[in-house]
Amino acid sequence: MKKFKKIVKAIFPYIKNKYILTTLIFLVWLLFLDNNNLVDRYGYIEEYNQLVRDQEYYLKKIETDSKRMEELRTNKENLEKFAREQYLMKRENEDIFIFVEED
């Protein structure tokens, strides 16, 4: 308790100064109370970083899908294989057997 009183006595004359008090209030306002405060800014930075990661993922996905679309458009065998695997299409007089692996 004595240490706290010493600290208060040491700080009190500085807090009494109107310029230091105004500066402290201004800093508290900027760091915590303003619309662009420090806490919100940290959240915005995290959100931005997540959006950048999502953008990179989707750009890679678009690239791979574009390559696959080009293969499907140019190669009839790939188109038939895709239709059989994804949509379970078949030729006439043909049976399809689906094997499901259980874990």
Buried (B, 14 or more C-beta within 10 A) or exposed (E): EEEEEEEEEEEEEEEEEEEEEEEEEEEEEEEEEEEEBEEEEEEEEEEEEEEEEEEEEEEEEEEEEEEEEEEBEEEEEBEEEBEBEEEEEEEEEEEEEEEEEEE
